[in-house]
Amino acid sequence: MKQGLLIEDLVVEVAGKRVVDGLNLHLPKGEVHAIMGPNGTGKSSLSKALAGSEDYKILSGRVFLDGVDIAGKAPEEISKEGLFLAFQYPVEIPGVSIANFIRACLNARLPEGEEINAPAFYKELYAKMQELGMDKSFTSRSLNVGFSGGEKKRCDILQMLMLKPKIAILDETDSGLDIDALRIVSDGVNAARSSELGILLITHYQRLLDHITPDKVHVMYGGKIVETGGAELALELEKSGYEKFKK
Amino acid sequence: MSQKPENLDFSSEAGNFSYAEDYAFDAGVGLNEQTVRYISKVKGEDEWLTQFRLDALKIFNEKENPTHWATERLNELDFSKIRYYLAKDKKNRRSWDEVPEDVKKTFERLGVPEQERKFLAGVDAQFDSESAYSSMKSHLEEQGVIFVGPDEGLKKYPEIFKKYFCSVIPVDDSKYSALNSAAFSGGSFIYVPKGVKVKQPLQAYFRINAESFGQFERTLIIADEGSELMYMEGCTAPRFETSTLHSGVVELVALKGAKIQYVTVQNWSNNIFNLVTQRGRAEEGAEISWIDCNVGSGLTMKYPTVVLNGKGARGEVVSIALANHLQHQDTGAKMIHLADDTTSNIISKSISIADGRASYRGMVYIPENVKGCKNNTVCDALLINSNSRTDTYPAIVCSGEDNFVQHEASVSKLGDEQIFYMRQRGLSEQEAMSLAVNGFVNDLVRRFPMEYSVELKRLIELEMEGSVG
């Protein structure tokens, strides 16, 4: 029912170094969780490993998405199972327009030979763009090429809204955003909140959580979750820092 | 996630088949005076043409391979191991029913008769050295359009043929134009009379079936005043163990106000040396467009040229090159402005994948004695994976008053990070690469006739399939 994302004893290595070390987490659909922690504690590594990046090797543990074990699957398979990752630094893809890209991604989810309905697609796309304060002209621009930091993040959120994942991981989505862009992106995420979507916010600042109130806050330290609490935990961390988790 | 493809499957797979053939005419291996005389005799040529070939042979032998500026890879070509003329017979057939079964099967597998039925005004299908089939719609014949092979062109229309033959590309232009002049066989001779606008394209299909073979087609197209023509050539060959050579010469003449569009989709297998000379002369107010797509071959060297010879003439080269594993696409364009108010446009896009190499060589020449000339060159490269290589060698001479040249170049990269991003959204590695490459060339693909642009997109997708390790 509310299975969502279930991570059990996950251990991840990158370039011979353990970056996630026995992590457990359950994010049911319909909830928003935040993972907070100081720099270099494995937050971004966790998101890359969950998305199936081949540079991040899963040594042990299991990852379930609505009951399906996705650990070790190819990135595109994981994506099609319903996991979306909004990148900390969205890359520029020359020559591929936003509209064509999203369309291709939606078509990739259909059985071979089938295609989505183009007029309905554009109607939905334009509506979502309006929600995110993006000009229509963006659809024909190459993906992220020459975009400002805020535009790139909005473009990622647009993809999330169009691809309708079951679980979305937003990796430092607030970084590089000014106050206005942060509000627009947050409004987009809040509008996407539903019983069908679980959202994992990775951040090390409280400021994103002023706009998107999480159901739970997890503190990640040394490659694992060391404390879990309600939204108030984030405020506490803002005051006291991560000092107390150091051993 | 580095993909260094080891064993690439080439998209020319579609053309990778051959049938065993008995050749009634075979000039043997290697090129010498005897070979040239043999070819000339089989064709029943006049003495002057035999002499022309022999003179060309001499020039070919004297000229060095241009490795001082071009790739050393040219030295891998062993001219003494190539067969220069192979033909089953010398019959020129106007109906597919008369074409020998296995040759017909070959062209059917390549979809030539089907395309002819669907959208072409005429087809010439060349099998090794000679044309196996050629036909044109009757209404064009009635309007005086000529579409035959060079042998027939010379015999039936000597006054037009002789006037323009070698008038754009001299024999001694390069080692390879001399080689072609010595050994040429097959190709097209086209004449479009004054004011006649050929609405549908004429097509030539070049097929190499034999191993260690050299194909030297010769094409001469004359568009008389105010006429219009689109000509398309396609080419495939099976994948052989040994090097095979294709070295064509194509001359275009666009007289006052005429318009010629010449479209190439080159998909040779990857051990073919494709060394082609293509040049057009545009007279007053005329327009010549080369639309050139190189996907296949091991080494291609090809720089379509427009000599802008009359006031207000226009020239254009639209070029797409895709260099995959083991391939070197050395392509480009030349624009020679010899009259006032002439304009030219070069758009080149190249894609290098894995260790594939793409080079752009461009020459724009605007001398002091002309005015009001313009050139615009855009040269974009896309590199997929880190070990790809791309080079740009522009040579621009712009003197005189009121002349204007603009050159823009860009290089973009598609690496592991970009591919991971696209895979995270649900595309396979191959889909991601196809999307990026198709997006990169999309505005140029639109310039191809509809039927060809669909084919081209499919070709690019197939090529990507082969390059995923």
Interface residues (C-beta under 8 A of the other chain):
Chain A: A51 G52 S53 E54 D55 A74 P75 E76 I78 S79 K80 F84 L85 F87 P90 V91 E92 I93 P94 G95 V96 S97 N100 F101 I102 A104 C105 A108 R109 S142 Q159 L163
Chain B: M1 L382 S412 L414 E417 Q418 F420 Y421 M422 R423 Q424 R425 G426 L427 S428 E429 E431 L435 A436 V437 G439 F440 V441 N442
